Structures are given as structure tokens and as C-alpha cells.
Amino acid sequence: MKSFTYERVTTPAEAVAALAKHPNAKLIAGGTNLLDHMKLQLVTPGRLIDINGTGLDKIEPTPEGGLRIGALVRNTDLAADKRIKADYAVLARAIVAGASGQLRNMATTGGNLMQRTRCPYFYDTNLPCNKRDPGSGCSAFGGYNRNHAIIGISGNCICAFPSDMSVALNVLEAVVEVMKADGSTTLIPITEFHLIPGDELPVKEFALGKDEMITAVILPKPLGGKHIYRKVRNRASYAFALVSVAAVLQPDGTGRIALGGVGTKPWRSDAGDAALHKGAKAVADALLADATPTDQNRYKLTLAERTIAAVLASVKG
């Protein structure tokens, strides 16, 4: 790990001001992703800005009947909150399906949204990776890509987005509250926050400027219905999804559905929601109409359909 300087801030405004002042700085809260990257020198910030004292660790009701989740709310606390378990159960279930208890105790809401890829080529500094070294190429195209994305890919990157929580937030149509460099705030729909890789380099992953920070995630008023999060992985615990399904389904057969593990971002579409009453194959076909799988990860097409089928069957059972 390379040397760096460290400072603590007490307000979000101080945090974004510090980011603007130090171009090579990074914010740190739980650090469950960032510290690993620093140890491997995947990122080498010259300064760490500790935001744990900024007071963004509360879950509060909104005037519209929803909840405002501070960016520093730990995953364990969020999943255990009675309001989340009662009214946004898909979110609680998605969080518990991710990582280990120890990591959830440290990981924050904002950090979870901004998880980086777990692609092995991103972590291997001896091999090309456009996310780590823009313009060097994507080793996964001609290498091992069984766990990679089948939709939302580009010539620059095919890695799958890892966050379970973000898939559930897409179904709930959450909004990300962001503080800009001038201290003002803006709201970004969760469906627009995560970006698919384009042809430009470096690959941009989030709709967040360099001097901006997440301050909260806002949930709309509860949807009701049955909330389901189903995750298929290589082993029963502490593994990222090969395919996951987040769904909120109503008694009349309508609802919302999103996929994880298949895309370079959480994957949801109006067409997928509209096909729910037609069955699992119709939903999978609608969601993955533009999929371009490799020979190694083509199985995700079938796995997604079967996982969706299991989710729909659980509502009838």
C-alpha cells in the first residue's frame, strides 16, 4: 500500500470541498471495498477523507410517506430496521443475501451502491483491464468469463455488477441523493445511477462527478405486495450472484422485477414488468432481449428464466 494523508470531516459540505481541493483523494466510510483496492494498488489515493462523522447514519421518514436512508447507514442496521423489514422486505432480503455478517456490519449504503467489479482481471495488475488501466483492453473477452455479464456490455468491458442491494433498490424505484461540489444537492433515479460501459475511456460506472458524494437513498412510499429476493450462486454463502431476481408482486399479477448477476448494472425494464402475467419465459425474453452472451456464460439465459420461474411459483404457492 502506498502512503497517503488522512483527514476527518464533520459535514457533507466539508467532504465535497476536500474532494475538490485534493484531486487524488477518496472518501472512506466502511472501507470494505476501497481498502482491498489500496492494498493491491488498484487505486492509489494520495488522501483519504473520512466521512464517518458527517451524521449520515439515520433512517428517517419522508413527507411523501417513504424513507430517507443516510449514506452511512450500515447494511446490518438497514436490513434489521423494522420499517424496512415490514414495508421494503425485498431490500432487507437482498442485503442479507450479500457478503458476510462481519462485512455487513461495516459496509454502508453509499458504499454498497458504488461497489467495483469482482472481475479477476481487474484484480490482476499483470493483465489488461480497461477499468483499471484505460485503453489497455479487456482480458475477460478472450479469457475466463463464466461469471461475467451477458447484457449491457461493450467492447471495453463485460464485467457483471456485484451489488445485491442495488438490484432491490431498482425494483423499489429508489432515488439517490447526491451533494455536488458547490454544496447543492441533486436527485438521481437509481435506474440512472449505474451506467453501462460505453465506447469512451475511462469506463464510467456511476452518474457521479469526481467532486460529488452520495448523501442518502430515498425510498418512495411502500408498494405492498409480496417481496422476493432469490439469489443463485456457486456456493451457499459469501458469493456473488450468477443470477439474482428481485421482485415485488401484487395479487393481480402485476408488479416489478429486476435481475442481478447478468448485467453490467442492475437490469430492469418496463417490458419485463409488463410480461409478468405471461410467465417466466416471457419475462426473461423481455428483460434479456438484447443479451449477447459468450460461450462460457450462455447458461445464464436459462438460469435467469428458471430463477424467475421459481420466484413466480413462490407467489402462487
C-alpha positions in Angstrom: 0.0 0.0 0.0 1.4 3.4 -0.9 1.5 6.2 1.6 -1.4 8.7 1.9 -2.6 11.5 4.1 -5.8 11.3 6.1 -8.4 13.8 7.3 -11.8 13.7 9.1 -14.7 15.8 8.1 -17.9 16.6 10.0 -20.3 17.7 7.3 -21.0 16.5 3.7 -20.1 20.1 2.6 -16.7 19.7 4.1 -16.3 16.3 2.3 -17.0 17.6 -1.2 -14.9 20.7 -0.5 -12.0 18.4 0.4 -12.5 16.3 -2.7 -12.3 19.4 -4.8 -9.2 20.6 -3.0 -7.4 17.3 -3.4 -7.8 15.8 -6.9 -6.3 12.4 -5.9 -8.5 12.0 -2.8 -11.0 9.3 -2.0 -13.9 9.2 0.5 -13.8 6.4 3.1 -16.6 5.1 5.3 -16.6 1.4 5.9 -13.8 0.8 3.5 -14.7 -2.8 2.8 -14.0 -2.4 -0.9 -11.6 0.6 -1.0 -9.0 -0.8 1.4 -8.7 -4.0 -0.6 -8.1 -2.0 -3.7 -5.5 0.1 -2.0 -3.6 -2.9 -0.7 -3.4 -4.3 -4.2 -2.6 -0.8 -5.6 -5.6 -1.0 -7.9 -6.2 2.6 -6.7 -3.6 4.8 -5.0 -5.3 7.8 -3.5 -3.0 10.5 -2.1 -5.5 11.4 0.6 -8.4 9.6 2.4 -11.3 11.7 3.6 -13.1 10.0 6.5 -16.8 10.8 6.3 -18.0 8.7 9.3 -18.6 11.8 11.4 -20.9 13.6 8.9 -24.2 12.4 10.6 -25.5 10.5 7.5 -26.2 7.4 9.6 -30.0 7.8 10.1 -33.2 6.3 8.6 -35.9 8.9 8.6 -39.5 9.2 7.3 -40.1 11.5 4.3 -43.1 13.8 3.9 -44.2 11.7 0.9 -44.5 8.6 3.1 -41.3 6.9 2.2 -37.9 6.7 4.0 -34.6 8.6 3.6 -31.7 6.3 4.3 -28.4 8.1 5.1 -25.4 7.1 3.0 -23.6 5.9 6.2 -26.3 3.6 7.4 -24.6 0.2 7.9 -26.0 -2.7 5.9 -26.7 -4.7 9.1 -28.7 -1.8 10.6 -30.6 -1.2 7.4 -31.6 -4.9 7.0 -32.7 -5.1 10.6 -34.8 -1.9 10.7 -38.4 -2.7 11.4 -39.7 -0.3 8.8 -37.5 -1.8 6.1 -38.5 -5.4 7.1 -42.2 -4.6 7.1 -42.5 -2.3 4.1 -39.4 -2.9 1.9 -38.7 -6.5 2.6 -37.1 -7.1 -0.8 -34.3 -4.7 0.3 -33.7 -6.4 3.6 -33.6 -9.8 1.9 -31.1 -8.6 -0.7 -28.8 -7.2 1.9 -28.8 -10.3 4.0 -28.0 -12.4 0.8 -24.8 -10.4 0.3 -21.4 -10.8 1.9 -20.8 -12.0 5.5 -22.2 -10.6 8.7 -18.9 -9.0 9.5 -18.8 -7.1 6.2 -22.4 -6.0 6.6 -21.5 -4.6 10.0 -19.1 -2.2 8.3 -20.5 -1.7 4.7 -22.5 1.4 4.2 -25.5 2.2 2.0 -23.5 4.6 -0.2 -20.5 2.3 -0.5 -22.7 -0.7 -1.4 -24.1 1.4 -4.3 -20.6 2.1 -5.6 -19.1 -1.4 -5.4 -16.5 -2.1 -8.0 -16.3 -5.2 -10.1 -15.0 -8.5 -8.8 -13.7 -9.5 -12.2 -10.4 -11.4 -11.7 -8.7 -9.4 -14.4 -9.5 -6.2 -12.7 -7.6 -7.5 -9.6 -4.7 -8.9 -11.6 -2.4 -6.0 -12.3 -0.3 -8.1 -14.7 -3.2 -8.3 -17.2 -5.1 -5.7 -19.3 -8.2 -4.2 -17.8 -9.9 -1.0 -19.1 -11.5 -0.3 -15.7 -8.1 -0.3 -14.0 -5.9 0.8 -16.9 -8.0 2.7 -19.5 -7.1 1.7 -23.1 -5.2 -1.5 -22.2 -8.0 -3.8 -23.2 -10.4 -6.2 -21.6 -8.8 -9.6 -20.8 -12.2 -11.2 -20.0 -13.3 -11.2 -23.7 -10.8 -13.9 -24.6 -10.3 -15.3 -21.1 -12.4 -16.8 -18.3 -15.8 -15.1 -18.4 -18.2 -17.6 -17.0 -19.4 -15.2 -14.2 -19.5 -12.1 -16.4 -22.3 -10.1 -17.8 -24.5 -11.1 -20.8 -26.2 -7.8 -21.3 -25.2 -4.1 -21.1 -21.7 -4.9 -22.3 -19.4 -3.1 -24.7 -16.1 -3.6 -26.4 -14.5 -2.1 -23.4 -15.9 -4.2 -20.5 -18.1 -7.3 -19.8 -17.9 -7.5 -16.0 -21.1 -8.0 -14.0 -22.1 -5.5 -11.4 -21.9 -7.2 -7.9 -24.3 -5.3 -5.6 -27.3 -7.3 -4.3 -28.8 -4.2 -2.6 -28.8 -2.2 -5.8 -31.0 -4.8 -7.6 -33.6 -4.5 -4.9 -33.4 -0.7 -5.0 -34.2 -0.8 -8.7 -37.4 -2.7 -8.0 -38.3 -0.2 -5.4 -37.5 2.7 -7.7 -35.3 4.4 -5.2 -33.7 7.8 -5.7 -30.0 8.6 -4.9 -29.4 12.0 -3.2 -26.1 13.5 -4.2 -24.3 16.5 -2.9 -22.4 18.5 -5.6 -19.2 20.4 -5.3 -20.9 23.7 -4.7 -22.9 22.2 -1.7 -26.2 21.9 -3.6 -28.0 18.5 -3.9 -29.5 16.7 -6.8 -31.6 13.6 -7.1 -30.7 10.7 -9.5 -33.2 7.8 -10.1 -31.5 4.6 -9.2 -32.1 3.3 -12.7 -29.9 6.1 -14.0 -27.2 6.0 -11.3 -25.4 2.9 -12.5 -24.0 3.2 -16.1 -23.4 0.6 -18.7 -19.9 0.7 -20.2 -19.7 2.7 -23.5 -17.0 3.2 -26.0 -15.4 6.0 -24.1 -12.4 5.6 -21.8 -12.0 5.5 -18.9 -15.1 3.4 -18.4 -17.6 5.4 -16.3 -19.5 3.3 -13.8 -21.6 5.8 -11.9 -23.5 9.0 -12.6 -21.4 10.8 -10.0 -18.9 13.6 -10.6 -15.4 13.4 -9.2 -16.2 16.1 -6.5 -19.6 14.7 -5.6 -20.8 12.3 -2.9 -23.9 10.3 -2.1 -25.7 11.6 1.0 -28.8 9.4 1.0 -31.0 6.9 -0.7 -34.7 7.8 -0.8 -37.4 5.2 -0.9 -40.9 6.1 -2.1 -44.0 5.1 -0.1 -44.4 1.3 0.3 -45.6 -0.7 -2.7 -47.3 -3.5 -0.7 -47.5 -6.9 -2.4 -45.1 -9.8 -1.9 -41.4 -9.1 -1.8 -38.9 -11.7 -3.0 -35.2 -11.8 -3.5 -33.8 -15.0 -4.9 -30.0 -15.4 -5.5 -28.3 -18.3 -7.3 -24.6 -18.6 -6.7 -21.8 -21.1 -6.8 -21.9 -21.7 -3.0 -24.5 -21.1 -0.3 -22.8 -18.1 1.4 -20.4 -15.3 0.8 -20.5 -15.5 -3.0 -21.7 -13.1 -5.7 -24.7 -13.9 -7.8 -24.6 -15.8 -11.0 -28.2 -14.7 -11.4 -30.4 -13.0 -8.8 -34.1 -11.9 -9.1 -35.7 -9.1 -7.0 -39.4 -8.8 -7.3 -42.4 -7.0 -5.8 -45.5 -8.8 -7.0 -49.2 -7.8 -6.5 -52.1 -10.2 -6.1 -53.5 -9.2 -9.5 -50.3 -10.5 -11.2 -48.7 -7.1 -11.8 -45.5 -5.9 -10.2 -41.9 -5.1 -10.8 -38.9 -7.4 -11.4 -35.1 -6.9 -11.8 -32.1 -9.1 -12.4 -28.7 -9.1 -10.9 -25.6 -11.0 -11.9 -26.5 -10.8 -15.6 -25.7 -7.2 -16.5 -23.0 -4.6 -16.2 -25.6 -2.8 -13.9 -28.8 -4.0 -12.2 -31.1 -5.0 -15.0 -34.7 -3.9 -15.2 -37.1 -2.8 -18.0 -40.7 -1.8 -18.4 -41.1 -4.7 -20.9 -40.0 -7.1 -18.2 -42.6 -5.8 -15.8 -45.3 -5.8 -18.4 -44.6 -9.5 -19.2 -45.1 -10.7 -15.6 -48.6 -12.1 -16.3 -47.3 -14.1 -19.3 -44.9 -16.3 -17.3 -41.2 -16.7 -16.7 -40.1 -17.3 -20.3 -41.9 -14.1 -21.5 -40.3 -12.1 -18.6 -36.8 -13.5 -19.3 -37.2 -12.9 -23.0 -38.3 -9.3 -22.4 -35.5 -8.5 -19.9 -32.7 -10.2 -21.9 -33.8 -9.4 -25.4 -30.5 -7.7 -26.2 -28.3 -10.2 -24.4 -25.0 -11.1 -26.1 -23.6 -14.0 -24.1 -20.3 -15.7 -24.6 -19.9 -19.5 -25.0 -19.0 -19.7 -21.3 -21.8 -17.7 -19.8 -24.7 -18.5 -22.1 -26.1 -20.7 -19.4 -27.2 -17.5 -17.6 -30.1 -17.2 -20.1 -31.6 -20.5 -19.0 -30.7 -19.9 -15.3 -32.4 -16.5 -15.4 -35.6 -18.0 -16.8 -35.6 -20.8 -14.2 -34.9 -18.4 -11.3 -37.7 -16.1 -12.5 -40.0 -19.2 -12.7 -39.1 -20.1 -9.1 -39.9 -16.6 -8.0 -43.3 -16.5 -9.7 -44.1 -20.0 -8.4 -43.4 -18.9 -4.9 -46.2 -16.4 -5.1 -48.7 -19.0 -6.1 -47.6 -21.5 -3.5 
